[in-house]
Amino acid sequence: MPSYTIGQAARLLGVSPDTARRWADAGRMATRREDGGRRMIDGRDLAAFSVRLGQQTATEDYEPSYTSVRNAFPGIVTAVRLGDVAAQVEIQAGPHRLVSLLTREAVEELGLEVGMEATARVKATNVHIDRT
């Protein structure tokens, strides 16, 4: 299972590292210390937190990202549903929840699982997933 540093989690949540640290210090986001003392966040915990955060309609801590790549949404995988042939993958990218319908084979080839970092690329009504 992937783990993320405070800085990586902040980028995936669309906030500053200082905001992510404040959330961790306040107990809003579960962290653990590595042997070297660095705080880490379990991928599944970060996925669950990102879903809760995305459900909030507004927060004073939210800081929008500024990028010229308008259709790329880096985030964290929050759900993977596999069928016999098709699959559904959900990504929380800051306040945005994106859902992609793709083949089961594609999900397995990418090795997608809850808590992993991924980028949703949107074109018209299609959502493509890149493992990052």
KOLDOGU-718419 format. One record per atom (N, C-alpha, C): atom name; residue number from 1; x, y, z. Coordinates in steps of 0.02 Angstrom, whole numbers. Each point is the difference from the previous one (the first is absolute). Layout:
N
PT, CA, NUM, X, Y, Z;
...
% end
This chain:
132
PT, N, 1, 42, -59, 0;
PT, CA, 1, -42, 59, 0;
PT, C, 1, 45, 62, 0;
PT, N, 2, -14, 47, -44;
PT, CA, 2, 41, 60, -2;
PT, C, 2, -12, 44, 62;
PT, N, 3, 52, 37, 18;
PT, CA, 3, -3, 50, 52;
PT, C, 3, 24, 65, -30;
PT, N, 4, -22, 56, 29;
PT, CA, 4, 16, 65, -27;
PT, C, 4, 28, 46, 54;
PT, N, 5, 47, 43, -20;
PT, CA, 5, 25, 51, 45;
PT, C, 5, -52, 55, 6;
PT, N, 6, 9, 44, 47;
PT, CA, 6, -45, 57, 8;
PT, C, 6, -2, 41, -64;
PT, N, 7, 58, 12, -31;
PT, CA, 7, 3, 39, -62;
PT, C, 7, -38, -34, -57;
PT, N, 8, 9, -66, -8;
PT, CA, 8, -36, -36, -52;
PT, C, 8, -75, 2, 12;
PT, N, 9, -19, -10, 63;
PT, CA, 9, -72, 1, 17;
PT, C, 9, -29, 69, -14;
PT, N, 10, 37, 52, 16;
PT, CA, 10, -24, 68, -12;
PT, C, 10, -13, 11, -74;
PT, N, 11, 47, -22, -42;
PT, CA, 11, -8, 8, -73;
PT, C, 11, -62, -37, -24;
PT, N, 12, -11, -60, 24;
PT, CA, 12, -57, -40, -21;
PT, C, 12, -66, 31, 24;
PT, N, 13, 2, 33, 58;
PT, CA, 13, -60, 30, 28;
PT, C, 13, -12, 71, -26;
PT, N, 14, 49, 28, -36;
PT, CA, 14, -8, 67, -26;
PT, C, 14, 9, 54, 51;
PT, N, 15, 41, -12, 52;
PT, CA, 15, 13, 49, 52;
PT, C, 15, 75, 8, 9;
PT, N, 16, 20, 48, 41;
PT, CA, 16, 71, 10, 14;
PT, C, 16, 24, -52, 51;
PT, N, 17, 65, -14, 1;
PT, CA, 17, 27, -45, 51;
PT, C, 17, -15, 25, 71;
PT, N, 18, 1, 66, 10;
PT, CA, 18, -16, 28, 66;
PT, C, 18, -71, -18, 21;
PT, N, 19, -47, 3, -47;
PT, CA, 19, -70, -18, 15;
PT, C, 19, -4, -74, 18;
PT, N, 20, 34, -43, -38;
PT, CA, 20, -1, -72, 15;
PT, C, 20, 31, -13, 68;
PT, N, 21, 54, 35, 17;
PT, CA, 21, 30, -8, 67;
PT, C, 21, -49, 21, 55;
PT, N, 22, -34, 55, -10;
PT, CA, 22, -49, 23, 50;
PT, C, 22, -55, -52, 9;
PT, N, 23, -24, -28, -55;
PT, CA, 23, -52, -52, 4;
PT, C, 23, 26, -61, 38;
PT, N, 24, 62, -20, -13;
PT, CA, 24, 30, -57, 35;
PT, C, 24, 9, 16, 74;
PT, N, 25, 25, 60, 15;
PT, CA, 25, 10, 21, 70;
PT, C, 25, -66, 2, 38;
PT, N, 26, -54, 19, -34;
PT, CA, 26, -66, 5, 31;
PT, C, 26, -35, -67, 4;
PT, N, 27, 31, -53, -28;
PT, CA, 27, -31, -66, 2;
PT, C, 27, -52, -12, -54;
PT, N, 28, -6, 45, -48;
PT, CA, 28, -48, -9, -54;
PT, C, 28, 23, -52, -49;
PT, N, 29, 67, -9, -6;
PT, CA, 29, 29, -45, -48;
PT, C, 29, 50, -45, 38;
PT, N, 30, -10, -66, -3;
PT, CA, 30, 42, -47, 36;
PT, C, 30, 69, -6, -32;
PT, N, 31, 52, 5, 42;
PT, CA, 31, 69, -8, -24;
PT, C, 31, 37, -47, 46;
PT, N, 32, 57, -24, -23;
PT, CA, 32, 45, -40, 41;
PT, C, 32, 71, 24, -14;
PT, N, 33, 45, -13, 45;
PT, CA, 33, 69, 21, -8;
PT, C, 33, 42, -58, -25;
PT, N, 34, 43, 15, -50;
PT, CA, 34, 50, -49, -23;
PT, C, 34, 57, 0, 50;
PT, N, 35, 46, -47, -9;
PT, CA, 35, 58, -3, 45;
PT, C, 35, 38, 65, 2;
PT, N, 36, 5, 35, -56;
PT, CA, 36, 36, 64, -3;
PT, C, 36, -40, 59, 27;
PT, N, 37, -63, -12, 21;
PT, CA, 37, -41, 52, 28;
PT, C, 37, -48, 34, -49;
PT, N, 38, 7, -17, -64;
PT, CA, 38, -44, 31, -50;
PT, C, 38, -70, -28, 7;
PT, N, 39, -50, 46, -4;
PT, CA, 39, -70, -22, 5;
PT, C, 39, -23, -27, -66;
PT, N, 40, -35, -57, 3;
PT, CA, 40, -27, -33, -59;
PT, C, 40, -75, -12, 10;
PT, N, 41, -35, -2, -57;
PT, CA, 41, -72, -12, 0;
PT, C, 41, -13, -61, -42;
PT, N, 42, -34, -49, 28;
PT, CA, 42, -19, -60, -36;
PT, C, 42, -46, 18, -58;
PT, N, 43, 10, -31, -58;
PT, CA, 43, -39, 16, -59;
PT, C, 43, -75, -8, 10;
PT, N, 44, -21, -52, 35;
PT, CA, 44, -72, -10, 12;
PT, C, 44, -28, 54, 46;
PT, N, 45, 39, 20, 50;
PT, CA, 45, -22, 54, 45;
PT, C, 45, -5, 66, -38;
PT, N, 46, 48, 13, -44;
PT, CA, 46, -2, 61, -40;
PT, C, 46, -59, 0, -48;
PT, N, 47, -14, -58, -30;
PT, CA, 47, -57, -5, -45;
PT, C, 47, -65, 15, 37;
PT, N, 48, -9, -29, 59;
PT, CA, 48, -60, 13, 40;
PT, C, 48, -5, 73, 20;
PT, N, 49, 55, 30, 21;
PT, CA, 49, 1, 70, 19;
PT, C, 49, -18, 44, -60;
PT, N, 50, 27, -16, -59;
PT, CA, 50, -13, 41, -59;
PT, C, 50, -73, -2, -20;
PT, N, 51, -33, -57, 10;
PT, CA, 51, -72, -5, -14;
PT, C, 51, -39, 46, 48;
PT, N, 52, 17, -4, 65;
PT, CA, 52, -34, 43, 48;
PT, C, 52, 11, 74, -16;
PT, N, 53, 62, 17, -18;
PT, CA, 53, 17, 69, -17;
PT, C, 53, -38, 23, -62;
PT, N, 54, -5, -44, -50;
PT, CA, 54, -35, 17, -61;
PT, C, 54, -74, 9, 9;
PT, N, 55, -28, -30, 53;
PT, CA, 55, -72, 6, 13;
PT, C, 55, -17, 66, 34;
PT, N, 56, 50, 34, 26;
PT, CA, 56, -13, 65, 30;
PT, C, 56, -12, 50, -56;
PT, N, 57, -50, 40, 7;
PT, CA, 57, -17, 48, -53;
PT, C, 57, 50, 57, -4;
PT, N, 58, 28, 21, 56;
PT, CA, 58, 49, 53, 1;
PT, C, 58, 42, -7, 63;
PT, N, 59, 63, 17, -6;
PT, CA, 59, 44, -1, 58;
PT, C, 59, 49, 58, -5;
PT, N, 60, 14, 32, 54;
PT, CA, 60, 47, 56, -1;
PT, C, 60, 71, -24, -14;
PT, N, 61, 13, -66, 11;
PT, CA, 61, 67, -27, -11;
PT, C, 61, 13, -18, -72;
PT, N, 62, -51, -4, -42;
PT, CA, 62, 9, -21, -69;
PT, C, 62, 37, 53, -40;
PT, N, 63, 52, -21, -35;
PT, CA, 63, 38, 45, -43;
PT, C, 63, -2, -28, -71;
PT, N, 64, -31, 34, -47;
PT, CA, 64, -5, -26, -69;
PT, C, 64, 69, -5, -32;
PT, N, 65, 8, -48, -44;
PT, CA, 65, 63, -6, -36;
PT, C, 65, -3, 43, -63;
PT, N, 66, 57, 23, -21;
PT, CA, 66, 5, 41, -60;
PT, C, 66, 45, -37, -49;
PT, N, 67, -28, -18, -58;
PT, CA, 67, 38, -37, -50;
PT, C, 67, -27, 15, -69;
PT, N, 68, 43, -6, -50;
PT, CA, 68, -22, 11, -68;
PT, C, 68, -29, -65, -30;
PT, N, 69, 10, -56, 34;
PT, CA, 69, -28, -64, -22;
PT, C, 69, -70, -4, 30;
PT, N, 70, -49, 22, -38;
PT, CA, 70, -67, 7, 27;
PT, C, 70, -38, -66, 8;
PT, N, 71, 20, -50, -35;
PT, CA, 71, -37, -62, 0;
PT, C, 71, 33, -56, 40;
PT, N, 72, 52, 14, 37;
PT, CA, 72, 34, -51, 40;
PT, C, 72, -16, 12, 73;
PT, N, 73, -23, -52, 34;
PT, CA, 73, -19, 4, 70;
PT, C, 73, 40, -52, 40;
PT, N, 74, 60, 18, 25;
PT, CA, 74, 37, -47, 42;
PT, C, 74, -37, -10, 66;
PT, N, 75, -4, -61, 22;
PT, CA, 75, -36, -14, 62;
PT, C, 75, 17, -69, 27;
PT, N, 76, -47, -27, 38;
PT, CA, 76, 10, -64, 32;
PT, C, 76, -61, -45, -16;
PT, N, 77, 14, -64, -13;
PT, CA, 77, -53, -47, -16;
PT, C, 77, -39, -14, 65;
PT, N, 78, -65, 10, -3;
PT, CA, 78, -42, -10, 59;
PT, C, 78, -45, -61, -6;
PT, N, 79, -10, -26, -60;
PT, CA, 79, -41, -60, -9;
PT, C, 79, 18, -34, -66;
PT, N, 80, 0, -66, 2;
PT, CA, 80, 9, -41, -60;
PT, C, 80, -52, -55, 2;
PT, N, 81, -44, -1, -50;
PT, CA, 81, -52, -52, -3;
PT, C, 81, 12, -40, -64;
PT, N, 82, 13, -65, 8;
PT, CA, 82, 15, -43, -57;
PT, C, 82, -60, -44, -17;
PT, N, 83, -18, -1, -63;
PT, CA, 83, -50, -46, -26;
PT, C, 83, 36, -54, -39;
PT, N, 84, -38, -42, -35;
PT, CA, 84, 30, -52, -41;
PT, C, 84, 41, 29, -57;
PT, N, 85, -25, 53, -31;
PT, CA, 85, 33, 31, -57;
PT, C, 85, 16, 74, 13;
PT, N, 86, -45, 35, 31;
PT, CA, 86, 7, 72, 11;
PT, C, 86, 22, 15, 72;
PT, N, 87, 22, 62, 11;
PT, CA, 87, 20, 22, 66;
PT, C, 87, -18, 74, 8;
PT, N, 88, -5, 21, 62;
PT, CA, 88, -13, 70, 17;
PT, C, 88, 53, 22, 50;
PT, N, 89, 32, 56, -15;
PT, CA, 89, 53, 27, 44;
PT, C, 89, -20, 71, 19;
PT, N, 90, 4, 15, 65;
PT, CA, 90, -15, 67, 24;
PT, C, 90, 64, 31, 26;
PT, N, 91, 9, 64, -16;
PT, CA, 91, 59, 38, 22;
PT, C, 91, -25, 64, 33;
PT, N, 92, 28, 15, 58;
PT, CA, 92, -14, 64, 33;
PT, C, 92, 61, 44, -13;
PT, N, 93, -11, 55, -35;
PT, CA, 93, 53, 47, -18;
PT, C, 93, -18, 67, 32;
PT, N, 94, 26, 12, 60;
PT, CA, 94, -21, 60, 36;
PT, C, 94, -75, -4, 11;
PT, N, 95, -38, 51, -17;
PT, CA, 95, -73, -2, 11;
PT, C, 95, -37, -37, -55;
PT, N, 96, 36, -26, -50;
PT, CA, 96, -33, -31, -58;
PT, C, 96, 0, -76, 6;
PT, N, 97, -59, -30, -10;
PT, CA, 97, -7, -73, -3;
PT, C, 97, -10, -18, -73;
PT, N, 98, 45, -42, -26;
PT, CA, 98, -5, -21, -70;
PT, C, 98, -10, -75, -3;
PT, N, 99, -42, -22, -46;
PT, CA, 99, -16, -70, -8;
PT, C, 99, 15, -20, -72;
PT, N, 100, 37, -55, -8;
PT, CA, 100, 16, -25, -67;
PT, C, 100, -25, -72, -7;
PT, N, 101, -32, -13, -56;
PT, CA, 101, -20, -68, -18;
PT, C, 101, 50, -25, -51;
PT, N, 102, 32, -55, 15;
PT, CA, 102, 51, -28, -45;
PT, C, 102, -2, -75, 5;
PT, N, 103, 43, -33, -37;
PT, CA, 103, 0, -73, 1;
PT, C, 103, 35, -26, 63;
PT, N, 104, -21, -58, 21;
PT, CA, 104, 32, -33, 57;
PT, C, 104, 74, -11, -16;
PT, N, 105, 14, -19, -62;
PT, CA, 105, 69, -12, -22;
PT, C, 105, 43, 62, 10;
PT, N, 106, -26, 59, -17;
PT, CA, 106, 38, 62, 8;
PT, C, 106, 16, 13, 74;
PT, N, 107, -50, -11, 43;
PT, CA, 107, 11, 10, 72;
PT, C, 107, 54, -48, 26;
PT, N, 108, -4, -62, -22;
PT, CA, 108, 50, -50, 23;
PT, C, 108, 69, 16, -28;
PT, N, 109, 5, 22, -62;
PT, CA, 109, 65, 18, -29;
PT, C, 109, 31, 59, 36;
PT, N, 110, -41, 49, 19;
PT, CA, 110, 25, 58, 36;
PT, C, 110, 12, -16, 74;
PT, N, 111, -27, -55, 24;
PT, CA, 111, 9, -18, 70;
PT, C, 111, -35, 48, 47;
PT, N, 112, -57, 28, -22;
PT, CA, 112, -34, 50, 40;
PT, C, 112, -33, -31, 62;
PT, N, 113, 9, 35, 57;
PT, CA, 113, -33, -21, 62;
PT, C, 113, -11, 62, 43;
PT, N, 114, -46, -5, 46;
PT, CA, 114, -16, 55, 44;
PT, C, 114, 62, 24, 37;
PT, N, 115, 10, 66, 1;
PT, CA, 115, 57, 29, 35;
PT, C, 115, 58, 16, -45;
PT, N, 116, -3, -19, -64;
PT, CA, 116, 53, 14, -47;
PT, C, 116, -9, 69, -30;
PT, N, 117, 56, 30, -18;
PT, CA, 117, -1, 64, -36;
PT, C, 117, -16, -14, -73;
PT, N, 118, -43, 42, -30;
PT, CA, 118, -17, -7, -70;
PT, C, 118, -22, 68, -26;
PT, N, 119, -1, 7, -65;
PT, CA, 119, -22, 62, -32;
PT, C, 119, -59, -16, -46;
PT, N, 120, -54, 37, 9;
PT, CA, 120, -58, -7, -44;
PT, C, 120, 8, 54, -54;
PT, N, 121, -5, -20, -63;
PT, CA, 121, 3, 47, -56;
PT, C, 121, -69, 1, -32;
PT, N, 122, -29, 58, -6;
PT, CA, 122, -68, 7, -23;
PT, C, 122, -2, 32, -69;
PT, N, 123, -36, -32, -46;
PT, CA, 123, -12, 28, -66;
PT, C, 123, -73, -11, -15;
PT, N, 124, -37, 54, -7;
PT, CA, 124, -73, -2, -10;
PT, C, 124, -30, -38, 58;
PT, N, 125, -33, -56, -13;
PT, CA, 125, -30, -40, 53;
PT, C, 125, 41, -61, 17;
PT, N, 126, 59, -7, -27;
PT, CA, 126, 43, -58, 13;
PT, C, 126, 51, 16, 54;
PT, N, 127, 10, -46, 46;
PT, CA, 127, 50, 7, 53;
PT, C, 127, 50, -57, -9;
PT, N, 128, 62, 19, -13;
PT, CA, 128, 55, -49, -8;
PT, C, 128, 42, 1, 63;
PT, N, 129, 28, -57, 19;
PT, CA, 129, 39, -5, 62;
PT, C, 129, 73, -16, -18;
PT, N, 130, 46, 40, 28;
PT, CA, 130, 72, -12, -6;
PT, C, 130, 26, -18, 69;
PT, N, 131, 36, -54, 5;
PT, CA, 131, 33, -15, 64;
PT, C, 131, 60, 45, 6;
PT, N, 132, 7, 34, 56;
PT, CA, 132, 56, 46, 9;
PT, C, 132, 46, -22, 55;
% end
